[in-house]
């Protein structure tokens, strides 16, 4: 489970170079998940030079190349519906992929989460979105471990631990790693 880095984190890359990097990195993440597991991406679309970049499309493109199927697609509201947002989009995608799992559609959950929940930073996955994702994994797999290869401040890791999962996080930023190391259930409750 992860949120792939935004183009703003790669100032030296052009939009096309970043899209290529994003798709290749998503393929790598997907390829490391076992067939009986679920890969979840939490992505917010971006506006760049007057053009929308749909990150759910980039994730789906990667999944098509790795043979993974989209088994759930949720919309998470970052701002209340009907409110215009400037700069950042008012929603995020929660995309769930798997090679082998096919959830029973009779046990579906809501397609739209009215709020992401509190977060430690603007690009972070909100607490409620993390809970929804962990519940989805718990309900549909026998997984014991959640890995976040772009863990940021570690909210996914803290929520995964709260759900009883072992959690492993990786990030290239030592500042983020230090913040992720101190995330705990108590810290999550204070968001």
N, C-alpha and C positions, 0 to 999 in steps of 0.2 A: 504494500500500500504506500503510495507516494504522490507528491505533487512535483511534477517536472519543473526544473528551473525556467524562469521567464527570460525573454530576450534581454531585458534590462540587466540581467546578471552576466551577460556576455557582450560588453560594449564594443569589442573588436569584430564581432561577427555581423555580416549583413543579414537582412531578414531571411533571404534564401538559405544562407549558410546555417543560421540558427534552426530553421525548419528542418533542414537535413540532419543536423545534430540531434534535434528533438526526436525525430522519427527513429533514427538509429539507436538512441539511448532507450527509447520506449521498447524497441524490438529486443534489446538486451535484457531489460527488466522482464518482459513477457517470457523470454526464452528460459529464464532461470526459475520460473514457477512450475512445479510439478503438475501433471495433467489433472490430479485430483485437488488442486489448489485454485485459488482465485487471485488475480492481479487486479488491484483497484488503483485508478488514477483519479485524483481530485484536481481539476483544471479550470481555470478562469480564462475565458477568451480575452484577447487583447485588441486594441486599436493601434495601428502603426501606420503613420503617414496617410491617414484618412481611409485605411482599409482594415476590415475586420479579419483577424486570424482566428479561426475556429480550432482550438486545441483538441476538441473531441474528435474532429476529423483526422488530425495528425495521429492521435492514439489509435483510431480505427484503421488507418492506413498501415500502421505498424502491426496491429493485430492480424490484419489480412495476410501480411507477409509471414507471420509466425504460425498461422493456422489456429489462432485463438478466436473464440466467438464472443460477441458482446451478449452477456447474459442478464445484465441490468444496466439501466441508464437513468439516473436520478438528476433532477435539477435542484440545486440548493440556492435559495434566495440569500443574497448578501445585503440587499436593501429591500425594503417593503415593496411588494408588487404595486405598479402604477406610479412609482417615483422615478424620475429621470436621474441617471447617474452620469457624472461627467468625469472623464479620465479613466476610471476603472469600471468594468461592467458590473451590473447589479446581481449577477448570478454566477454559479460555478456548476460544472458537470461532475458527477460522481459516476465513473464508468467502471463496470465490473466485467472482467474477461476471464474465460477459462477454456482449456482444451477439452476437458472431460465432464465438467459439472453442468447439469441442466436443471435449474431450480423448478420446483413444482409451481406452476403459475397460480394454482389455487391458494398458495401461501404468499402472495405478493405483499409488498409493503408500499407505502405511499410513493408516488412518482415525483412529488415536489415536497421538499422540506422547507417550511416557511422561513426558517432562519438557520444560518450556519452555526450560530452560537458564538460565544466569546473566543477570541484568539489572541495569541501573544504578539502577533505582528500582522501587517496588512496582507502579506502573501500566505500566511499560515492557514491551515485547515481549521475551521471552527470546531469547537468541542462537540456540538450536536452532530455535525457531519462525521466526525471521527467515531462517535458512538454508533451512528447508523451503519457505517462501514464495518466496524468490528462486530456488530450484531449480525450483519449479513454473512460475514465469514464464519462466525460461530454457528449460525443456523444451517449453513450449507456445506461445511467441510468438517474434517476431523483434525484440522491444523492446530498445532500447538505454538507456532512461532509466527510473528509478524516481522517482516523486514522492511525498513524504510530507507532506500538508498539515497534519498535526498531529504534527510530528517529535519532540517531547519532547527527550530527551537524544541522539537521533541514531543509535541502534543500527541501525535499518533502513538508514540512509544508509551507515554503515560496512560493513555486511554486503553491501549492494548494490554498493558500490565493490569489495569483495573478490571479488565474482562478475563483475566487469568492467563493471558498469552505471555510467552517469552517474547521480548521485543529487542530487536537489533537495529541500531540506527547508524547511518554513515552520512557524513557531509564534508565538503571540502573546506568549509569555513570553521576555523578553530573557535571563533566567537560563538557560532551556532552550537558546536559540540559542547562547549562549556555550559551553555544554557540548557541543552538537552539533558546533560548529566544530572541536573538538579530538578528536572521535572518529576513530580510525584503526584499521587492522587490528591494530596492536600493542596499542592500548588495548582492543580487543575480546578479544584473547587473554588479557588480564589480568582479565577480569570474573570 
